[in-house]
């Protein structure tokens, strides 16, 4: 069915959907970068540098990669790396809290 036969409302919805998807891929991942930075900061405050260094380092590496991709205007990859940084930071936070709880229980 050619596009000229579709009702105007459906055409508008299709155009809106396409533009929304395109905007997500071309807009800088500001929120994702902020979330990753905040998650890393919380993990550090919880002692992740001492109790979950591996996870914290992975989070920092992903954030650094996201910043590099952001500077190169590779927003899709920057968004992915920022999300990975946040996930690794949350892993570091959880591992740090678990390790600290185990230490407290052993005393």
C-alpha angles and dihedrals in degrees: 000000000000119000091243089069095054118098115257093247092057091047090051092050092050092049091048092050093050092048092048093053091046092049092053091055097044101041119089112256095242097153094045091050091049092048091051093049092048093048091051091049091051091048091051091049089052091057099259092146088066103029104030106021094149094057093041092051090050090051092049091048092052090048091050090050090048091052091050092049090047090054089050089051091241091139099168093056091041089055092050093049092047090052090049090049090054092048092049091047090053088049088052091049093050093045091048093050091047092049093047091048091051090051092050091049092052093055 
